Amino acid sequence: MGKVIRNQRTVEFIRHAGEKRGFYVILLSRLLPFISFDLISYMAGLSGIRPWAFILATALGMLPATIIYTFIGHEIPVLEEHSPIVLTVTVVFIFILIVFSLVQGIRKKA
């Protein structure tokens, strides 16, 4: 672990946070869509969080997004039937988000 994070104080902070408040940290971070799931998992691996707490917090934290994605996916055929304009705007918006994300990724690499 020392090779990954060279600052021992940082390692101790992560370990202490995982032991004391790991469940809540994981739960809240899973609720925020802009935080990398990989980063959360790596930090949890460095921390002292118990595996069952990590699994439960991850499942509960992902539940709201899963419900929303399922609802939206279920409603797409209905939107297509009743409102082609709404579907078109949604698809264009998603396309713009994908292009924006790709451009950001290219800028970070450069």
C-alpha positions in Angstrom: 0.0 0.0 0.0 2.9 2.3 0.7 4.0 2.2 -2.9 0.5 3.3 -4.1 0.1 6.1 -1.7 3.5 7.4 -0.4 2.1 9.6 2.3 1.6 7.5 5.5 -0.8 10.1 7.0 -3.1 9.7 4.0 -3.0 5.9 4.3 -3.8 6.2 8.0 -6.6 8.7 7.4 -8.2 6.4 4.8 -7.9 3.3 7.0 -9.4 5.2 10.0 -12.2 6.6 8.0 -13.0 3.1 6.6 -13.1 1.6 10.1 -15.2 4.3 11.7 -17.5 5.6 8.9 -16.8 3.3 5.9 -20.4 2.3 5.4 -21.7 5.9 5.2 -18.8 7.0 3.1 -19.4 4.2 0.5 -23.2 4.8 0.7 -23.0 8.5 0.0 -20.3 8.2 -2.7 -22.3 5.6 -4.5 -25.3 8.0 -4.6 -23.2 10.6 -6.4 -23.0 9.8 -10.1 -19.9 11.9 -10.7 -17.6 10.0 -8.4 -15.7 7.1 -10.1 -16.8 3.7 -8.9 -13.3 2.5 -9.4 -11.9 5.2 -7.2 -14.4 4.3 -4.5 -13.6 0.6 -4.7 -9.8 1.3 -4.5 -10.2 3.5 -1.5 -12.4 1.0 0.2 -9.7 -1.6 -0.5 -7.2 0.6 1.3 -9.5 1.3 4.2 -10.5 -0.9 7.1 -14.1 -1.3 6.0 -15.6 -4.7 6.5 -16.5 -6.5 3.3 -20.2 -7.0 4.3 -20.5 -3.2 5.0 -18.9 -2.4 1.6 -21.3 -4.8 -0.2 -24.4 -3.5 1.6 -23.5 0.2 1.2 -22.8 -0.4 -2.5 -26.1 -2.2 -3.0 -28.1 0.5 -1.2 -26.2 3.3 -2.8 -26.8 2.0 -6.3 -30.5 1.2 -5.8 -31.9 4.7 -6.5 -30.0 5.0 -9.8 -31.0 1.5 -10.8 -34.7 2.3 -10.2 -34.4 5.5 -12.2 -32.6 3.9 -15.1 -35.1 1.0 -15.2 -38.0 3.5 -15.1 -36.5 5.6 -17.9 -35.8 2.4 -20.0 -39.3 1.2 -19.5 -40.8 4.6 -20.5 -38.8 5.0 -23.7 -41.3 3.0 -25.9 -44.2 5.1 -24.4 -42.3 8.3 -25.1 -41.7 7.2 -28.6 -45.4 6.5 -29.2 -46.6 9.7 -27.6 -43.9 12.2 -28.2 -41.2 11.7 -30.8 -39.9 15.2 -30.1 -39.1 14.3 -26.4 -37.3 11.2 -27.5 -35.3 13.1 -30.2 -34.2 15.8 -27.7 -33.2 13.1 -25.1 -31.1 11.2 -27.7 -29.4 14.4 -28.8 -28.7 15.4 -25.2 -27.2 12.0 -24.5 -25.1 12.2 -27.6 -23.8 15.6 -26.6 -22.9 14.3 -23.1 -21.0 11.4 -24.7 -19.1 13.7 -27.0 -18.3 16.1 -24.2 -17.0 13.2 -22.1 -14.8 12.0 -24.9 -13.4 15.5 -25.5 -12.7 15.8 -21.7 -10.9 12.5 -21.8 -8.8 13.5 -24.8 -7.9 16.8 -23.1 -6.8 15.0 -19.9 -4.5 12.7 -21.9 -2.9 15.6 -23.8 
